[in-house]
Amino acid sequence: MGKGGKSHGNSGEEEENMAAWLLGVNNLKIQPFKLPPLGPLDARIRMKAVGICGSDVHFLKTMRLADFVVKEPMVIGHECAGIIEEVGTEVKHLVPGDRVAIEPGINCWRCSRCKEGRYNLCADMKFFATPPVHGSLANQIVHPADLCFKLPDNMSFEEGAMCEPLSVGVHACRRANIGPETNVLVMGAGPIGLVTLLVARAFGSPRTVIVDVDDHRLSVAKEFGADETVKVSTDIKDLASEIEQIKKAMGARVDVTFDCAGFNKTMSTALGTTCTGGKVCLVGLGHSIMTVPLAPAAVRD
């Protein structure tokens, strides 16, 4: 894989490379995965830690996520870190033995979005485990060396693999301009909600409240530094009372809300709770189509 993650012919490695292949709904098997030849600007990396993302679970259960549909067998996984095994002839910043976190999105480097620095919007993006591009849950992969980032000695491979989901929280907080005067509400205390909470605190948010339907997730969020937690239901009839409960828990205006679940009710709660002139940022991918009270939100800017 690499260069878009697409499988190629045998690279001549003695060790047979194996990977986790998604073959159908709830059908995941360990099978051979041939590596491409190592290009002059590539690196061959032995995987040491690969996270299981919600997108992987979506693909496993339904073979699709939003408009991305798995039409043929695909290797899953994109949150990853590993050890450099070999580098191409023109790679200068990495050597075998280096521990690295891996940027899973291979952009074109040439379009206007890439040149603006917003390479995540590249129309030619090839992202691990996004059909038809293979992922990284394998013994080894080949990947552009520029997209491999050295890990400090005090960071584990598991922490290195979590750099990718952490970047989601960083991007969200940058988009919303979180700072020392921004009270933050997070809808959803799953992994992305938790990293968004952590980043908001790191960006200086003076008060953070997180909401979920699950007591255990809320207890973890409290350990992660949430000032308050609020347990809610999945029933839309509880919306009005829960909005008041959340506002009370915040004890101040809600300047920015991150919807890290992406459902009708969570977005409706976000729009109803956030202050006039505030911001709501959609982070989670729950419902592809949502019915939400946009007009009242628009009136409040």
CORHU-V342893 format. One line per field, one symbol per residue. ss: DSSP state (H for helix, E for strand, - for the rest). phi: phi as a letter, one per 30 degrees, with the letter a starting at -180 (. if undefined). burial: # if it has 24 or more other ideal C-beta (glycine too) atoms within 12 Angstrom, else .. A space follows every 50 residues. Layout:
ss = ???
phi = ???
burial = ???
This chain:
ss = -----------------EEEEEEE--EEEEEE---------EEEEEEEEE E--HHHHHHHHH-EE--EE----EE---EEEEEEEEE-----------EE EE--EE-----HHHHH--HHH----EE--E--E----E-EEEEEHHHEEE ------HHHHH-HHHHHHHHHHHHH--------EEEE---HHHHHHHHHH HH-----EEEEE--HHHHHHHHH----EEEE----HHHHHHHHHHHHHHH -----EEEE----HHHHHHHHHH-----EEEE-----------HHHHHH- -
phi = .ihjiddbdddjdddddcaccdcaehbbbdbdbdddddddccbcbddcab dcdedddedddbiabhccbdcbebdcjbcbbacdcabddcdccbbejdcb ccddcccdibddddddjcddcedcdccehbecddcbdbdbbcbeddccbd cdddcddddddddddddddddddddchdadccdccccjcdedddddedde dddjedabbbbaccddddddddddjddbbbdbccddddedddeddddddd iadcdbccdcciceddddddddcddeidbccdcdccddbbcbdddeddec h
burial = #######...#.#...#.####.....#....####.##.########## ######.###..#.#....#..################..#..#...### #######...........##....#######.#################. #.....#..##############..#.#...################### #.#.#.#######...##..##.#.#######......#..##.###.## ..#######################..#########.....##...#... .
